[in-house]
Amino acid sequence: SSLVICIVSVTSALDSYGEKG
């Protein structure tokens, strides 16, 4: 299962989006 990879990917994307404002 790649659930962890999915979660990490989403979290990273949200972090990047948040930093851009």
C-alpha positions as CSV (number, residue, x, y, z in Angstrom):
1,S,0.0,0.0,0.0
2,S,1.2,3.5,-0.8
3,L,-1.0,5.3,1.7
4,V,2.0,6.9,3.5
5,I,3.4,8.2,0.2
6,C,0.0,9.7,-0.7
7,I,-0.2,11.4,2.7
8,V,3.3,12.8,2.5
9,S,2.7,14.0,-1.0
10,V,-0.5,15.8,0.0
11,T,1.1,17.3,3.1
12,S,4.1,18.6,1.1
13,A,1.8,20.1,-1.5
14,L,-0.2,21.9,1.2
15,D,3.0,23.2,2.8
16,S,4.2,24.5,-0.5
17,Y,0.8,26.2,-1.2
18,G,0.7,27.7,2.3
19,E,4.2,29.2,2.0
20,K,3.2,30.9,-1.3
21,G,0.3,32.5,0.5
